[in-house]
Structures are given as C-alpha cells and as structure tokens.
C-alpha cells in the first residue's frame, strides 16, 4: 500500500464520517419538524 493510497483512504473515512454526521443532523431536524407539524395538525 503506497502512501498516496493510505492518505486517500484516511481522507475517505473522514469524509464519510463527516457526511454521515451531517445527514444525521438533517434527518433529526426533518423528523422534529415533521413531528411538530403532526402535533399542530392533531391539536
């Protein structure tokens, strides 16, 4: 394994982790807003 491949693998892992955290945040915000809309519609 060359150093370039190693560096790219590390970058990919960091990128994927950051992306997943970002997606989780968006999903949480989306879920919370959906729940709020449902609650507002129900009551």
DALIN-V461601 format. One record per run of one state. SS is the DSSP state (~ for helix, > for strand, _ for the rest). FROM is the first residue (numbers start at 1). TO is the last residue. If there is no record, write none. Layout:
ss={SS SS}
from={FROM FROM}
to={TO TO}
//
This chain:
ss={_ ~ _}
from={1 3 43}
to={2 42 43}
//
